[in-house]
Amino acid sequence: MSVCRIPYFTRNYIVSRCGSFRELSIKATRLNCFRYFGSSADTNYKSSGLWNFTKRWEFCVPIGLGISLVAILQWRHRRKYPYPNDGDVVKGPISDFMVDCYCSLPLRITSRIFGWFASIEIPKIFRPVIYNLYAKVFHANLEEIDSDLTSFPSLVEFFVRPLKNSTRPIAENSNIVSPSDGTVLHFGPVTSCRVEQVKGITYNLRHFLGDVKQQKTEYTSEDNDNYVKSLLMNPNNRLYQLIVYLAPGDYHRFHSATNWKIDSRRHFQGKLLSVNPRVASWLPDLFALNERVVYLGEWSSGFMAYAAVGATNVGSIKVYADETLATNERKWPKGKIHEDAIFDCKNFNKGELFGEFRMGSTIVLLFEAPEDFNFCINIGQAIKVGQALTADSAGQNVIMNQ
């Protein structure tokens, strides 16, 4: 007979030679495995000193830790030995198993811990040293800061540091400007519900905005085309998007991209996966999976959605005009997908301060504009708050309807 002792997150069984199983215990057990034969050997072995010694030493491996370890090892292996294709590395989505492993990591817990850690007050004498080291590692420009480094009591306050007024001029030749500092991940017209988050990798627009009917699990291409058209206020216009990634060293406050009014807000708790461009290049539906806050309204050309997407180690997302918003909280009850709020037409001006990230993350801007709207930016370029998104007349000198 053989005895196999299995970690507690499975079960403990006695396995007979014929292959049948008999449950022995569901308690935590030792992480060791012994094999012995014969009925007389059973008694002798259990009475030995080695058996009694190992019996005293027990420890448990939590399920989350086990899954995290498997996911990290698999990720390291695939990073070192990627799938080949005619001698080249294939960039694209990974397997569903890897996605499940990544989503199973306790990132919400670690993000809350990081948020707590970053809020700890730093002694004044150490602040310049710590912030200068941070700036050196993450390439933050300290010359733009409007105050002394010792005035930021914690890392969180340093993340959301205010800048000098002259450092972010708001373009006057364009009616729509960049809402934040960062790197342009993607931009362009939206023609279907599968929208590119980076080149070749998409997210689901319907899921991103939360317009999913529970009783319907699949949509035809015609349904998706009609959905995109239903967002437009003018059938002669098109829907466009802009995605800006904020790295840890970037200015972490975000501003209004144009003169517009907000009608409602939709908060999705979601995951807190990394939104780093490297992750976005192999994880489809990243923005539809993550925690996000979507503000819906209209500007001079029609529909607009302004989304702040959470990420790993983002302590919280704060929107100054939305006092009821609370992100990176305890997990919601099962079945609760989003939380809505209705506003009495809150108006924002172009370049007006809108909110802040407590660490790097992503802004997704979806807006309606004429068909001849042309961007004047490039994918991968660094962009600043207030920088013009278009130089065409379609985005200039349009007055917001009050």
C-alpha positions in Angstrom: 0.0 0.0 0.0 1.2 3.6 -0.7 0.5 6.7 1.3 0.6 10.1 -0.3 0.2 13.2 1.7 -1.1 16.1 -0.3 -1.3 19.9 0.6 -4.5 21.0 2.3 -5.9 22.8 -0.6 -6.6 19.4 -2.2 -7.4 16.5 0.1 -5.7 13.7 1.9 -6.3 10.2 0.5 -5.1 6.6 0.8 -4.5 5.2 -2.6 -4.8 1.5 -3.1 -2.9 -0.5 -5.6 -5.9 -1.0 -7.8 -6.3 2.7 -8.2 -9.3 3.3 -6.0 -9.4 6.3 -3.6 -10.6 6.4 0.0 -10.8 9.8 1.7 -8.7 9.9 4.8 -9.0 13.5 6.0 -9.8 17.0 4.8 -7.6 18.7 7.3 -4.3 20.4 6.7 -1.5 17.9 6.2 2.3 17.7 5.8 4.0 18.6 2.5 5.8 15.3 2.2 5.2 12.0 0.4 6.2 8.5 1.6 5.8 5.2 0.0 6.1 1.9 1.7 4.8 -1.7 1.2 3.3 -4.6 3.2 0.9 -4.6 6.1 3.7 -5.3 8.6 5.7 -2.4 7.3 2.8 0.0 7.9 2.9 -0.6 11.7 6.6 -0.5 11.9 6.9 2.6 9.9 4.3 4.6 11.8 6.0 3.7 15.1 9.4 4.9 13.8 10.9 8.1 15.0 10.9 9.7 11.5 7.1 9.4 11.3 6.6 10.9 14.7 9.0 13.7 13.9 7.4 14.7 10.6 3.9 14.4 12.2 4.8 17.3 14.5 5.8 19.6 11.6 2.8 20.9 9.7 2.2 24.1 7.7 -0.5 25.2 5.3 -0.2 26.7 1.8 -3.1 29.1 1.0 -4.9 28.6 -2.4 -4.1 32.1 -3.6 -0.4 31.8 -2.8 -0.3 28.5 -4.7 -2.0 29.9 -7.7 0.2 33.0 -7.6 3.3 30.9 -7.6 2.2 28.8 -10.5 1.3 31.9 -12.5 4.6 33.6 -11.8 6.6 30.5 -12.7 4.6 30.0 -15.9 5.0 33.7 -16.9 8.8 33.5 -16.3 9.0 30.4 -18.4 7.0 31.9 -21.3 9.0 35.1 -21.1 12.2 33.1 -21.5 10.8 30.6 -24.0 8.1 32.2 -26.1 6.0 30.4 -28.6 8.0 30.4 -31.9 6.5 31.0 -35.4 9.0 30.3 -38.2 11.8 31.4 -36.0 10.1 34.6 -34.8 8.4 35.5 -31.6 4.7 35.8 -31.9 3.2 38.9 -30.1 -0.4 38.6 -29.2 -3.0 37.2 -26.7 -1.9 34.5 -24.3 -3.9 31.4 -23.4 -7.1 31.5 -21.3 -5.3 29.5 -18.6 -2.6 32.2 -18.2 -5.3 34.9 -18.1 -7.2 33.0 -15.4 -3.9 32.6 -13.4 -3.1 36.3 -13.7 -6.7 37.3 -12.7 -6.5 35.0 -9.7 -3.5 36.9 -8.2 -4.5 38.9 -5.0 -3.8 42.2 -6.7 -6.7 44.1 -5.0 -5.2 43.2 -1.6 -1.7 44.2 -2.6 -3.0 47.4 -4.1 -4.8 48.3 -0.9 -1.6 47.5 1.1 0.4 49.7 -1.3 -2.1 52.5 -0.9 -1.8 52.3 2.9 2.0 52.1 2.7 2.2 55.1 0.3 0.0 57.1 2.7 2.5 56.7 5.6 3.9 60.1 6.6 7.6 60.4 5.9 9.9 62.4 8.3 10.7 65.8 6.8 14.4 65.2 6.8 14.1 62.1 4.5 11.6 63.5 2.0 14.0 65.2 -0.4 16.2 62.1 -0.5 13.3 59.7 -1.1 11.5 61.9 -3.7 14.8 62.7 -5.6 15.5 58.9 -5.7 11.9 58.3 -7.0 12.3 61.0 -9.6 15.6 59.5 -10.8 14.2 56.0 -11.1 10.9 56.9 -12.8 12.2 60.0 -14.7 9.9 62.5 -13.0 10.6 66.2 -13.7 11.0 67.9 -10.3 11.5 71.3 -11.9 7.8 71.5 -12.8 6.7 71.2 -9.1 5.0 74.3 -7.6 6.3 73.8 -4.1 9.2 72.5 -2.0 9.7 68.7 -1.7 9.4 68.8 2.1 5.7 69.9 1.7 4.6 66.5 0.5 4.1 64.4 3.7 3.8 61.0 1.9 4.4 59.3 -1.4 0.7 59.6 -2.3 0.8 63.4 -2.0 4.0 63.4 -4.1 2.2 61.3 -6.8 -0.5 63.9 -7.2 1.8 66.9 -6.9 0.5 70.1 -8.4 2.6 71.8 -11.2 3.4 75.4 -12.0 0.7 77.1 -14.0 3.1 77.8 -16.9 4.2 74.2 -17.4 0.9 73.0 -19.0 -0.5 75.7 -21.3 -3.9 74.7 -22.8 -4.0 74.8 -26.6 -6.3 77.5 -28.0 -6.2 76.3 -31.6 -8.1 73.1 -30.8 -11.4 72.5 -29.1 -10.2 69.1 -27.7 -6.9 68.5 -25.9 -5.0 65.8 -24.1 -6.6 65.1 -20.7 -3.4 64.0 -19.1 0.3 63.5 -19.3 1.5 60.1 -20.5 2.1 58.0 -23.6 -0.3 57.6 -26.5 -1.2 53.9 -26.7 -3.8 54.1 -29.4 -6.2 56.6 -31.1 -8.5 56.6 -34.1 -12.0 55.9 -35.3 -14.2 53.3 -33.6 -15.9 51.2 -36.2 -17.1 48.2 -34.2 -17.4 46.9 -30.6 -13.9 45.4 -30.8 -11.7 48.5 -30.1 -8.0 48.4 -30.2 -6.2 49.0 -26.8 -2.9 48.6 -28.5 -2.2 47.5 -32.1 -3.7 44.1 -32.8 -5.2 43.6 -29.3 -8.7 44.7 -28.6 -11.3 45.3 -25.8 -15.0 45.0 -25.9 -16.7 48.5 -26.1 -20.1 47.2 -25.0 -18.5 45.6 -21.8 -16.3 48.6 -21.2 -19.3 51.0 -21.0 -21.5 48.4 -19.2 -24.2 48.2 -21.8 -24.7 44.4 -21.6 -28.1 42.8 -21.3 -27.9 39.9 -18.8 -30.3 37.7 -20.8 -28.2 38.0 -24.0 -24.7 36.4 -24.0 -23.9 36.7 -27.7 -24.2 39.6 -30.1 -24.1 39.5 -33.9 -21.8 41.8 -35.9 -25.0 43.7 -36.9 -25.9 44.1 -33.2 -22.4 45.5 -32.5 -22.5 47.9 -35.4 -25.9 49.2 -34.4 -24.6 49.7 -30.8 -21.8 51.9 -32.0 -24.2 53.9 -34.1 -26.6 54.2 -31.2 -24.0 56.2 -29.2 -23.9 58.9 -31.9 -26.1 62.0 -31.6 -25.5 62.9 -35.2 -25.7 59.9 -37.7 -23.3 61.8 -40.0 -20.5 61.8 -37.3 -18.1 59.0 -36.3 -16.9 57.7 -32.9 -13.3 58.2 -32.0 -11.1 57.1 -29.1 -7.8 58.2 -27.4 -5.9 56.0 -24.9 -3.2 57.6 -22.7 -1.0 55.6 -20.3 0.3 57.3 -17.3 3.7 55.9 -16.1 4.7 56.2 -12.4 6.9 59.2 -13.2 4.2 61.2 -15.0 2.0 64.0 -13.6 -0.8 62.1 -12.0 -3.6 64.6 -12.2 -6.0 64.6 -15.2 -8.0 67.4 -16.7 -11.1 68.0 -18.8 -10.3 67.4 -22.5 -12.9 69.9 -23.7 -15.9 72.0 -22.8 -18.5 69.5 -22.0 -21.3 68.5 -19.6 -21.6 65.3 -17.6 -24.9 63.5 -17.2 -24.0 60.3 -15.4 -21.2 58.2 -13.9 -20.8 54.4 -14.0 -18.3 52.8 -11.7 -17.1 49.2 -12.3 -15.1 47.5 -9.6 -13.5 44.9 -11.8 -9.9 43.8 -11.5 -6.7 45.7 -10.7 -4.5 44.3 -13.4 -1.4 46.2 -14.7 -2.1 48.5 -17.6 1.5 48.7 -18.6 1.8 48.7 -22.4 3.7 45.4 -22.3 0.7 43.8 -20.5 -1.8 45.5 -22.7 -0.1 44.0 -25.7 -0.9 40.4 -24.7 -4.0 40.6 -22.5 -7.2 41.2 -24.5 -10.1 43.1 -22.9 -7.8 44.5 -20.3 -9.7 47.8 -20.0 -13.0 46.0 -19.8 -11.7 43.8 -17.0 -10.2 46.4 -14.8 -11.8 48.7 -12.3 -12.8 51.9 -14.0 -14.9 55.0 -13.7 -16.8 56.1 -16.8 -18.3 59.6 -17.0 -20.9 60.0 -19.8 -22.0 63.2 -21.3 -21.8 65.4 -24.4 -19.7 68.1 -26.0 -20.1 70.4 -28.9 -19.9 67.5 -31.5 -22.1 65.0 -29.6 -21.4 62.0 -27.3 -18.5 61.8 -25.0 -17.3 59.2 -22.5 -14.3 60.0 -20.2 -12.9 56.9 -18.4 -10.3 56.7 -15.7 -9.1 53.0 -15.6 -7.6 51.6 -12.4 -4.5 49.4 -12.2 -2.2 47.4 -9.9 -1.0 49.5 -6.9 -3.3 52.4 -7.8 -4.4 53.4 -4.3 -7.5 55.1 -5.5 -9.1 57.2 -8.3 -10.3 60.6 -7.1 -12.6 62.9 -9.1 -13.0 66.2 -7.4 -16.6 66.9 -8.5 -17.8 63.4 -7.5 -17.6 63.1 -3.7 -19.5 59.8 -3.5 -16.9 57.9 -5.6 -14.9 55.3 -3.7 -12.5 53.0 -5.6 -10.2 50.2 -4.5 -12.6 49.2 -1.8 -13.6 45.8 -0.5 -15.0 43.4 -3.1 -18.7 44.0 -3.9 -21.4 41.4 -3.3 -21.6 38.8 -6.0 -23.8 39.9 -8.9 -23.2 43.6 -8.5 -21.5 44.8 -11.7 -21.5 48.5 -11.5 -22.7 51.5 -9.5 -24.3 54.4 -11.2 -24.7 58.1 -10.3 -26.8 60.7 -12.0 -25.6 64.4 -12.2 -27.5 67.5 -12.9 -25.6 68.5 -16.0 -22.2 69.3 -14.4 -20.2 71.5 -16.8 -16.4 71.4 -17.2 -14.2 73.7 -19.2 -11.3 72.7 -21.4 -8.2 72.1 -19.3 -10.1 72.3 -16.0 -8.7 70.0 -13.2 -10.9 66.9 -13.1 -9.3 64.2 -10.9 -6.2 62.3 -9.9 -4.6 58.8 -9.8 -2.8 57.6 -6.7 -0.2 56.0 -9.0 0.1 55.5 -12.8 -2.9 54.3 -14.8 -4.8 55.0 -18.0 -7.3 57.5 -19.5 -9.6 56.3 -22.2 -11.5 59.1 -24.1 -14.4 58.2 -26.4 -16.0 61.0 -28.3 -18.2 61.8 -31.3 -16.8 64.0 -34.0 -17.3 64.8 -37.8 -16.0 62.3 -40.3 -13.2 64.6 -41.4 -11.7 64.8 -37.8 -8.0 64.2 -37.9 -5.6 63.6 -35.0 -2.3 65.4 -34.9 -0.5 62.9 -32.6 1.3 59.6 -33.1 1.2 56.3 -31.3 3.9 55.9 -28.7 4.6 59.6 -28.4 4.8 61.4 -25.0 1.9 63.8 -24.6 1.1 66.6 -22.1 -2.0 68.0 -20.5 -3.5 70.6 -22.8 -1.7 69.5 -25.9 -3.9 69.8 -29.0 -5.3 66.5 -30.4 -6.2 67.9 -33.8 -5.2 70.9 -35.9 -8.2 70.6 -38.3 -11.1 73.1 -38.4 -13.4 70.3 -37.3 -11.9 70.5 -33.8 -11.5 74.3 -33.6 -13.6 77.2 -32.3 -16.8 75.3 -31.5 -18.9 76.8 -28.7 -20.4 74.4 -26.2 -24.1 74.3 -26.1 -25.3 75.1 -22.6 
